[in-house]
Amino acid sequence: MFPNRYRTPNMLPIVALCLSTTAIGQVMNQVEHTSARELASQLQVGDAVFIRVSALPFQKVASATQSWTNHVGVVIDISGREPIIGESTFPLSKTTPLSHFLERSEGGRIEVSRLNTPLTPQQKIAVMRAAQKRLGIFYDTGFDLHSKQQFCSRYVREVLDEATGTQVGQVETFSTLLARNPKTDLTFWRVWYLGNIPWQRETVTPASLLQSSKLHRVFDGYASVDAAAQGNRRVSWKA
């Protein structure tokens, strides 16, 4: 690599550094990067779409579940200018164009997972109908699986279950969930629950959906929103 007159012991660290930098660059290049438009062409009705929202409570959810993701929606329509995501978010559950959904994710981080068994045309229609039934429901800041309200992972789990009979994600109590991560910021959660964490409350998290064996990964990486996609953010959807 170098002529003999340049080969000195002092150059070995430099050579090693160059090789390590190259290796790091190769790993970084392996991370998937795409545009919202290209990603849209890969999506199907029923896909679970995971992002990372920067708001503090969502960051605490990610930390408590030891996962990068803290929010999830489900693709409910791909017939328009861009895919439509059904989601439970504050203050009400709603439908959101993919580009707008993606813009809320830190750095454009996104992962798409799909049920292992392909959906039939009838099941895809059922996904849209199940999502429509859950529009306009208040967000449950208590993350209670059995409340009359909604939160993101419960919403996606229920839509897919109702439409396909497949349950994704693990139902668990707060006690089980928080005990798995000794570094959980319990001070935050005590304040969040006004001093009394509901330890026996059942919930389901975005992380548990992401890890479900009934889903497989379709895309995992970063997607950018171009100007054309931003112009389509006001797409409306009706079942």
Disulfide bonds with the S-S distance in Angstrom:
none
